[in-house]
Amino acid sequence: MNSSAKASPWWTPSVHADRRPFLIGRNAIQAALRGFFAREDFIEVDTAVLQISPGNEAHLHAFATEALTTDGQKAPFYMHTSPEFACKKLLAAGEERISCFAHVYRNRERGPLHHPEFTMLEWYRAGEGYESLMMDCVRILALATETVKTGKLAYRGAESDPFAGPERISVAEAFERHAGIDLLASVAADGSTDRDHLAAEMKRVGMRVADDDGWADLFSRVLVEKIEPRLGFGRITILDEYPISEAALARRSARDPRVAERFELYACGVELANGFGELTNAAEQRRRFGIEMAEKARVYGETYPIDEDFLAALSLMPEASGIALGFDRLVMLTTGASRIDQVLWAPVAEVGR
C-alpha cells in the first residue's frame, strides 16, 4: 500500500462499523458514571465554553476567538481548556458536590492520546480531602470496566487490573526508584527550585541536559522518560505529592511544604486524571499564575489574561478537592481502542490534509 495514501474518512461506513463498538461502549460508560455521581449526591453542571481566560498553565495552548458587542465592539474570548474556573465559581456560589462532562479545547495537541477537542470529566467535593478523589477514581475505573464487560484496562499490549489495590507513590519516591534522582534536594522549603542541582543529578545518571533547560523542563524530561512509562502496569498507580512549583492550583501539603496536594492517576503508562486539594488563597493563586505566564512568555512568546472573577470567587470558595479525568482515554483503555479518534463520535478534521 502506498504510504502516502489517505486513510478513509471516519464517516465511511466500513470505518464507522469498526469504530461503532467503541462508541457504544462510550455511551454505556457515560451513562454508568452519571448514575454513579447521582448516587453520590452530585449535581451535574454545564459550563460555558467561551471564557475570559482559557486557563493559566504555561504549556497549555488555547483556541482564541472574538466576541462582538451589540454595537460592534470586539472583545477577545478563548475556548476553555478545562471547566475548572467555572466549576470553582459554582463552589463559591454554594454548590457542594458537582460533576461536569465538558467538551474542552487544546491547541497544538493531536496524536493517539490527544485531540484538539475532547471530553473532560471533572468533579468536586467541598469540605473533603483529596484522598476522597483517589477512592472515587478506583471505583470509577472498576465501574467502567464492569460496564463494558472487559474487566481490565489495556493499551498497546499492557494491562492493568482496576480491581487490585492501587499503588500510591510520591513523585519524590518515583524519581528515586525509577531514575535514581533525589528530586527534593533541588526544592527549598519555600518551593523555590535549584536548576543546577537537578541538572547535575540528571547528568550523573546519564540523562540529557540542554543549556537553556529550566528546572521545570528538567523535571518534565525525567517524568516523561523515566517515570510515566513505568506507572500503572498490573494495577493502577496514584502518583502523589508533586513539587509545589508543578501544582499551580493545588494547596501546599501540611506534611511537607516543598510539595502540594496534587496527584495523577495512571494505567498502562497513560495519564488518566489529575486531582488537587484546591488552593483557595487568591493572593497566592495570583502569584502562581504570574509565574506560569512568565514561563509561557519565555517559551512561547505569549500569555493569557487572568480571570479576575475567578480570583474574586476564591474568597468565597470553601475548602474542597477537585479532579479532571480524560473521559475519552478512560473509554480507550476500557474498550481496547488504540487511538482517541476511535472513541469520538465525530472527530475534528485534520488541518493540512
LOBAFI-988820 format. One record per residue (C-alpha): chain; z, y, x. Coordinates in Angstrom, 2 decimals. Example, Ala and Ser with C-alpha at 12.3 -4.5 7.8 and 13.67 -1.06 7.14 Angstrom:
+--------+---------+---------+---------+
| cadena |       Z |       Y |       X |
+--------+---------+---------+---------+
|      A |    7.80 |   -4.50 |   12.30 |
|      A |    7.14 |   -1.06 |   13.67 |
+--------+---------+---------+---------+
//
This chain:
+--------+---------+---------+---------+
| cadena |       Z |       Y |       X |
+--------+---------+---------+---------+
|      A |    0.00 |    0.00 |    0.00 |
|      A |   -0.85 |    3.48 |    1.26 |
|      A |    2.44 |    5.10 |    2.37 |
|      A |    1.15 |    8.47 |    1.14 |
|      A |    0.57 |    7.20 |   -2.39 |
|      A |    2.66 |    8.91 |   -5.01 |
|      A |    5.24 |    6.92 |   -6.95 |
|      A |    4.64 |    6.64 |  -10.68 |
|      A |    6.46 |    9.31 |  -12.74 |
|      A |    9.79 |    8.39 |  -14.31 |
|      A |    8.24 |    8.62 |  -17.77 |
|      A |    5.67 |    5.91 |  -17.03 |
|      A |    6.52 |    3.06 |  -19.47 |
|      A |    6.86 |    0.44 |  -16.74 |
|      A |    9.14 |    2.67 |  -14.64 |
|      A |   11.23 |    3.56 |  -17.66 |
|      A |   11.56 |   -0.11 |  -18.56 |
|      A |   13.04 |   -0.76 |  -15.11 |
|      A |   15.45 |    2.19 |  -15.42 |
|      A |   16.47 |    1.62 |  -19.03 |
|      A |   19.28 |   -0.93 |  -18.42 |
|      A |   20.97 |    1.55 |  -16.09 |
|      A |   20.60 |    4.32 |  -18.68 |
|      A |   22.03 |    2.20 |  -21.49 |
|      A |   24.92 |    1.39 |  -19.15 |
|      A |   25.37 |    5.10 |  -18.52 |
|      A |   25.76 |    5.81 |  -22.23 |
|      A |   28.22 |    2.95 |  -22.68 |
|      A |   30.37 |    4.14 |  -19.76 |
|      A |   30.38 |    7.72 |  -21.02 |
|      A |   31.49 |    6.57 |  -24.47 |
|      A |   34.23 |    4.41 |  -22.94 |
|      A |   35.53 |    7.28 |  -20.82 |
|      A |   35.56 |    9.63 |  -23.78 |
|      A |   37.71 |    7.04 |  -25.54 |
|      A |   40.00 |    6.81 |  -22.50 |
|      A |   40.62 |   10.55 |  -22.44 |
|      A |   41.11 |   10.72 |  -26.21 |
|      A |   43.79 |    8.03 |  -25.97 |
|      A |   45.47 |   10.04 |  -23.22 |
|      A |   45.59 |   13.14 |  -25.50 |
|      A |   42.97 |   15.12 |  -23.60 |
|      A |   40.85 |   17.74 |  -25.31 |
|      A |   37.18 |   17.63 |  -24.32 |
|      A |   35.91 |   21.12 |  -23.49 |
|      A |   32.47 |   22.58 |  -22.84 |
|      A |   31.93 |   25.35 |  -20.29 |
|      A |   29.16 |   27.89 |  -19.74 |
|      A |   26.61 |   27.13 |  -17.03 |
|      A |   25.96 |   30.80 |  -16.20 |
|      A |   28.76 |   32.33 |  -14.15 |
|      A |   29.51 |   35.46 |  -12.12 |
|      A |   30.29 |   33.20 |   -9.17 |
|      A |   28.97 |   29.66 |   -8.71 |
|      A |   31.96 |   28.76 |   -6.53 |
|      A |   33.03 |   29.92 |   -3.10 |
|      A |   32.73 |   26.91 |   -0.83 |
|      A |   30.87 |   27.61 |    2.39 |
|      A |   28.44 |   24.70 |    2.26 |
|      A |   27.58 |   24.62 |   -1.44 |
|      A |   24.30 |   26.25 |   -2.43 |
|      A |   23.72 |   27.63 |   -5.91 |
|      A |   20.73 |   28.43 |   -8.10 |
|      A |   20.56 |   32.16 |   -8.80 |
|      A |   19.09 |   33.94 |  -11.80 |
|      A |   19.24 |   37.30 |  -13.60 |
|      A |   20.56 |   38.36 |  -16.96 |
|      A |   19.11 |   41.32 |  -18.81 |
|      A |   21.38 |   43.55 |  -20.87 |
|      A |   20.23 |   44.76 |  -24.27 |
|      A |   18.93 |   47.93 |  -22.61 |
|      A |   17.07 |   46.01 |  -19.92 |
|      A |   19.51 |   46.40 |  -17.03 |
|      A |   19.60 |   43.49 |  -14.59 |
|      A |   22.74 |   41.59 |  -13.67 |
|      A |   22.96 |   38.64 |  -11.25 |
|      A |   24.19 |   35.30 |  -12.53 |
|      A |   24.49 |   31.86 |  -10.98 |
|      A |   24.31 |   28.35 |  -12.39 |
|      A |   27.70 |   26.83 |  -11.73 |
|      A |   28.21 |   24.20 |   -9.03 |
|      A |   31.29 |   22.98 |  -10.93 |
|      A |   33.05 |   23.86 |  -14.20 |
|      A |   36.27 |   24.31 |  -12.21 |
|      A |   36.78 |   28.06 |  -12.62 |
|      A |   36.20 |   27.90 |  -16.38 |
|      A |   38.50 |   24.88 |  -16.77 |
|      A |   41.30 |   26.63 |  -14.92 |
|      A |   40.89 |   29.67 |  -17.16 |
|      A |   41.41 |   27.31 |  -20.12 |
|      A |   44.62 |   26.05 |  -18.49 |
|      A |   45.70 |   29.68 |  -18.17 |
|      A |   44.89 |   30.11 |  -21.86 |
|      A |   47.38 |   27.37 |  -22.73 |
|      A |   45.50 |   24.07 |  -22.72 |
|      A |   47.45 |   21.27 |  -21.03 |
|      A |   45.12 |   18.27 |  -20.78 |
|      A |   41.38 |   18.89 |  -20.69 |
|      A |   38.31 |   16.88 |  -19.75 |
|      A |   34.73 |   18.02 |  -19.34 |
|      A |   31.37 |   16.31 |  -18.86 |
|      A |   29.40 |   19.17 |  -17.31 |
|      A |   25.86 |   19.43 |  -16.04 |
|      A |   26.17 |   21.19 |  -12.68 |
|      A |   23.57 |   22.55 |  -10.27 |
|      A |   23.42 |   22.44 |   -6.49 |
|      A |   20.52 |   23.70 |   -4.44 |
|      A |   19.31 |   22.12 |   -1.18 |
|      A |   20.51 |   18.70 |   -2.36 |
|      A |   18.26 |   15.74 |   -3.08 |
|      A |   18.41 |   12.10 |   -1.97 |
|      A |   19.62 |    8.66 |   -3.04 |
|      A |   23.09 |   10.05 |   -3.85 |
|      A |   22.23 |   13.71 |   -4.52 |
|      A |   20.27 |   15.53 |   -7.23 |
|      A |   19.78 |   19.26 |   -7.97 |
|      A |   21.22 |   18.77 |  -11.48 |
|      A |   23.84 |   16.12 |  -12.12 |
|      A |   26.86 |   15.38 |  -14.31 |
|      A |   30.37 |   16.17 |  -13.15 |
|      A |   33.33 |   14.70 |  -14.99 |
|      A |   36.35 |   16.93 |  -14.48 |
|      A |   39.84 |   16.59 |  -15.90 |
|      A |   43.09 |   18.49 |  -15.51 |
|      A |   46.74 |   17.69 |  -16.16 |
|      A |   49.12 |   20.65 |  -16.48 |
|      A |   52.64 |   20.02 |  -15.23 |
|      A |   51.71 |   16.77 |  -13.43 |
|      A |   51.29 |   15.93 |   -9.76 |
|      A |   48.02 |   14.85 |   -8.23 |
|      A |   49.25 |   11.27 |   -7.92 |
|      A |   48.62 |   11.04 |  -11.68 |
|      A |   44.93 |   11.64 |  -10.96 |
|      A |   44.89 |    8.79 |   -8.48 |
|      A |   46.15 |    6.43 |  -11.16 |
|      A |   43.56 |    7.84 |  -13.60 |
|      A |   40.82 |    7.02 |  -11.09 |
|      A |   41.97 |    3.42 |  -10.71 |
|      A |   41.96 |    2.94 |  -14.47 |
|      A |   38.60 |    4.69 |  -14.93 |
|      A |   36.82 |    2.58 |  -12.31 |
|      A |   38.19 |   -0.60 |  -13.84 |
|      A |   37.19 |    0.53 |  -17.34 |
|      A |   33.66 |    1.43 |  -16.23 |
|      A |   33.04 |   -1.97 |  -14.65 |
|      A |   34.52 |   -3.76 |  -17.66 |
|      A |   32.26 |   -1.76 |  -19.97 |
|      A |   29.04 |   -2.85 |  -18.28 |
|      A |   30.47 |   -6.30 |  -17.51 |
|      A |   29.71 |   -6.23 |  -13.79 |
|      A |   33.34 |   -6.49 |  -12.70 |
|      A |   32.68 |   -4.74 |   -9.40 |
|      A |   31.36 |   -1.65 |   -7.68 |
|      A |   28.33 |   -2.22 |   -5.47 |
|      A |   25.99 |   -0.17 |   -3.29 |
|      A |   23.48 |   -1.25 |   -0.65 |
|      A |   24.89 |   -4.74 |   -0.32 |
|      A |   28.53 |   -3.61 |   -0.14 |
|      A |   31.08 |   -4.37 |   -2.83 |
|      A |   34.44 |   -3.01 |   -3.91 |
|      A |   36.90 |   -4.57 |   -6.34 |
|      A |   38.25 |   -1.92 |   -8.74 |
|      A |   41.00 |   -4.28 |   -9.89 |
|      A |   42.50 |   -4.69 |   -6.42 |
|      A |   45.18 |   -2.19 |   -5.47 |
|      A |   43.62 |    0.87 |   -3.81 |
|      A |   44.06 |    1.66 |   -0.15 |
|      A |   45.72 |    5.06 |    0.30 |
|      A |   45.36 |    6.60 |    3.73 |
|      A |   45.79 |   10.14 |    5.03 |
|      A |   42.93 |   11.92 |    6.78 |
|      A |   45.01 |   12.04 |    9.97 |
|      A |   45.63 |    8.28 |    9.81 |
|      A |   41.92 |    7.66 |    9.22 |
|      A |   40.96 |    9.78 |   12.24 |
|      A |   43.37 |    7.82 |   14.41 |
|      A |   42.35 |    4.41 |   13.06 |
|      A |   38.58 |    4.83 |   12.91 |
|      A |   37.85 |    7.45 |   15.59 |
|      A |   40.83 |    7.30 |   17.96 |
|      A |   41.46 |   11.04 |   17.49 |
|      A |   44.78 |   12.82 |   16.86 |
|      A |   43.48 |   15.29 |   14.28 |
|      A |   46.67 |   17.19 |   13.51 |
|      A |   47.20 |   18.00 |   17.17 |
|      A |   44.44 |   20.58 |   16.59 |
|      A |   46.09 |   22.07 |   13.46 |
|      A |   49.00 |   24.53 |   13.67 |
|      A |   51.86 |   24.84 |   11.18 |
|      A |   50.22 |   27.92 |    9.63 |
|      A |   46.99 |   25.95 |    9.10 |
|      A |   45.03 |   27.59 |   11.90 |
|      A |   42.85 |   25.25 |   13.94 |
|      A |   42.14 |   24.72 |   17.64 |
|      A |   38.42 |   24.12 |   18.05 |
|      A |   38.58 |   23.39 |   21.78 |
|      A |   41.30 |   20.75 |   21.38 |
|      A |   39.32 |   18.85 |   18.74 |
|      A |   36.13 |   19.18 |   20.81 |
|      A |   37.89 |   17.70 |   23.83 |
|      A |   39.16 |   14.79 |   21.74 |
|      A |   35.67 |   14.09 |   20.45 |
|      A |   34.15 |   14.19 |   23.93 |
|      A |   36.87 |   11.81 |   25.09 |
|      A |   35.75 |    9.20 |   22.55 |
|      A |   32.06 |    9.78 |   23.28 |
|      A |   31.08 |   11.94 |   20.30 |
|      A |   28.51 |   14.72 |   20.40 |
|      A |   29.75 |   18.32 |   20.51 |
|      A |   27.49 |   21.39 |   20.40 |
|      A |   28.47 |   24.72 |   21.95 |
|      A |   28.21 |   26.56 |   18.64 |
|      A |   30.17 |   23.99 |   16.61 |
|      A |   33.25 |   25.39 |   14.92 |
|      A |   36.35 |   23.34 |   14.13 |
|      A |   35.05 |   22.65 |   10.61 |
|      A |   31.71 |   21.43 |   11.98 |
|      A |   33.50 |   19.03 |   14.32 |
|      A |   35.82 |   17.81 |   11.56 |
|      A |   32.87 |   17.10 |    9.29 |
|      A |   30.99 |   15.23 |   12.01 |
|      A |   33.88 |   12.85 |   12.63 |
|      A |   34.38 |   12.39 |    8.89 |
|      A |   30.72 |   11.60 |    8.21 |
|      A |   30.00 |    9.48 |   11.29 |
|      A |   33.27 |    7.61 |   11.84 |
|      A |   35.41 |    7.72 |    8.69 |
|      A |   33.34 |    7.65 |    5.49 |
|      A |   31.22 |    4.61 |    6.47 |
|      A |   34.45 |    2.58 |    6.63 |
|      A |   36.02 |    3.57 |    3.31 |
|      A |   36.08 |    1.68 |    0.04 |
|      A |   34.91 |   -1.73 |    1.18 |
|      A |   36.55 |   -4.67 |   -0.60 |
|      A |   38.76 |   -2.26 |   -2.53 |
|      A |   38.66 |    1.45 |   -3.29 |
|      A |   40.08 |    3.96 |   -0.82 |
|      A |   42.05 |    7.12 |   -1.57 |
|      A |   41.66 |    9.47 |    1.42 |
|      A |   44.58 |   11.87 |    1.14 |
|      A |   46.11 |   14.98 |    2.75 |
|      A |   43.16 |   16.98 |    4.06 |
|      A |   43.88 |   19.72 |    6.59 |
|      A |   44.69 |   22.94 |    4.76 |
|      A |   41.54 |   24.60 |    6.14 |
|      A |   39.45 |   21.93 |    4.38 |
|      A |   41.05 |   22.38 |    0.96 |
|      A |   40.33 |   25.91 |   -0.20 |
|      A |   41.50 |   25.36 |   -3.80 |
|      A |   44.43 |   22.97 |   -3.20 |
|      A |   48.08 |   23.83 |   -2.67 |
|      A |   49.86 |   23.18 |    0.59 |
|      A |   51.74 |   19.89 |    0.90 |
|      A |   55.53 |   20.10 |    0.73 |
|      A |   55.66 |   17.25 |    3.23 |
|      A |   53.59 |   18.85 |    5.99 |
|      A |   52.39 |   22.49 |    5.97 |
|      A |   49.32 |   21.56 |    8.01 |
|      A |   47.81 |   19.59 |    5.14 |
|      A |   47.00 |   20.09 |    1.47 |
|      A |   47.38 |   18.11 |   -1.73 |
|      A |   43.76 |   17.04 |   -1.70 |
|      A |   42.32 |   13.54 |   -1.91 |
|      A |   38.89 |   11.98 |   -2.19 |
|      A |   38.04 |    8.64 |   -3.77 |
|      A |   35.65 |    6.23 |   -2.05 |
|      A |   33.97 |    2.96 |   -2.98 |
|      A |   31.39 |    1.16 |   -0.82 |
|      A |   31.34 |    4.12 |    1.57 |
|      A |   30.37 |    6.50 |   -1.27 |
|      A |   32.49 |    9.50 |   -2.21 |
|      A |   33.14 |    9.40 |   -5.96 |
|      A |   35.79 |   12.03 |   -6.66 |
|      A |   37.67 |   15.00 |   -5.20 |
|      A |   41.15 |   15.80 |   -6.54 |
|      A |   43.70 |   18.56 |   -5.96 |
|      A |   47.21 |   19.65 |   -6.59 |
|      A |   45.90 |   23.02 |   -7.72 |
|      A |   46.55 |   26.27 |   -5.89 |
|      A |   47.84 |   28.94 |   -8.30 |
|      A |   48.66 |   31.75 |   -5.86 |
|      A |   45.97 |   34.39 |   -6.40 |
|      A |   46.55 |   36.24 |   -3.12 |
|      A |   46.32 |   33.03 |   -1.11 |
|      A |   43.25 |   31.95 |   -3.08 |
|      A |   41.54 |   35.27 |   -2.35 |
|      A |   42.34 |   34.87 |    1.35 |
|      A |   40.85 |   31.36 |    1.43 |
|      A |   37.74 |   32.45 |   -0.44 |
|      A |   37.31 |   35.17 |    2.18 |
|      A |   37.42 |   32.58 |    4.95 |
|      A |   34.90 |   30.36 |    3.15 |
|      A |   32.48 |   33.21 |    2.54 |
|      A |   32.76 |   34.41 |    6.14 |
|      A |   31.76 |   30.92 |    7.25 |
|      A |   28.90 |   30.89 |    4.73 |
|      A |   27.67 |   34.21 |    6.10 |
|      A |   27.88 |   32.88 |    9.68 |
|      A |   25.98 |   29.67 |    8.96 |
|      A |   23.55 |   30.63 |    6.17 |
|      A |   23.44 |   34.44 |    6.18 |
|      A |   24.55 |   34.82 |    2.56 |
|      A |   27.67 |   34.95 |    0.41 |
|      A |   28.58 |   34.60 |   -3.26 |
|      A |   30.69 |   37.06 |   -5.26 |
|      A |   34.33 |   36.44 |   -6.10 |
|      A |   35.12 |   35.80 |   -9.78 |
|      A |   37.88 |   38.37 |  -10.31 |
|      A |   38.63 |   36.98 |  -13.76 |
|      A |   39.38 |   33.62 |  -12.15 |
|      A |   41.84 |   35.18 |   -9.72 |
|      A |   43.47 |   37.09 |  -12.57 |
|      A |   43.80 |   33.88 |  -14.60 |
|      A |   45.70 |   32.17 |  -11.77 |
|      A |   48.73 |   34.35 |  -12.57 |
|      A |   48.92 |   32.62 |  -15.98 |
|      A |   47.83 |   29.15 |  -14.90 |
|      A |   50.63 |   26.54 |  -14.90 |
|      A |   51.23 |   24.10 |  -12.07 |
|      A |   48.53 |   21.48 |  -12.53 |
|      A |   46.40 |   18.81 |  -10.93 |
|      A |   42.64 |   18.53 |  -11.34 |
|      A |   39.75 |   16.38 |  -10.22 |
|      A |   35.96 |   16.26 |  -10.17 |
|      A |   34.22 |   12.88 |  -10.34 |
|      A |   30.50 |   12.37 |   -9.79 |
|      A |   29.67 |   10.62 |  -13.05 |
|      A |   26.15 |    9.61 |  -12.02 |
|      A |   27.46 |    7.99 |   -8.83 |
|      A |   30.02 |    6.07 |  -10.87 |
|      A |   27.21 |    4.78 |  -13.07 |
|      A |   25.19 |    3.82 |  -10.00 |
|      A |   27.97 |    1.79 |   -8.43 |
|      A |   28.94 |    0.03 |  -11.65 |
|      A |   25.41 |   -0.83 |  -12.81 |
|      A |   23.93 |   -1.70 |   -9.41 |
|      A |   21.42 |    1.16 |   -9.24 |
|      A |   20.30 |    2.13 |   -5.75 |
|      A |   19.25 |    5.76 |   -6.40 |
|      A |   20.73 |    8.51 |   -8.52 |
|      A |   17.43 |    9.19 |  -10.30 |
|      A |   17.61 |    5.67 |  -11.76 |
|      A |   20.66 |    6.66 |  -13.83 |
|      A |   19.37 |   10.07 |  -15.04 |
|      A |   17.54 |   10.03 |  -18.36 |
|      A |   15.14 |   12.77 |  -17.24 |
|      A |   15.30 |   13.63 |  -13.51 |
|      A |   14.45 |   17.10 |  -12.19 |
|      A |   10.86 |   17.46 |  -10.99 |
|      A |   10.44 |   17.32 |   -7.23 |
|      A |    9.14 |   20.51 |   -5.64 |
|      A |    6.34 |   20.37 |   -3.09 |
|      A |    4.58 |   17.45 |   -4.77 |
+--------+---------+---------+---------+
//
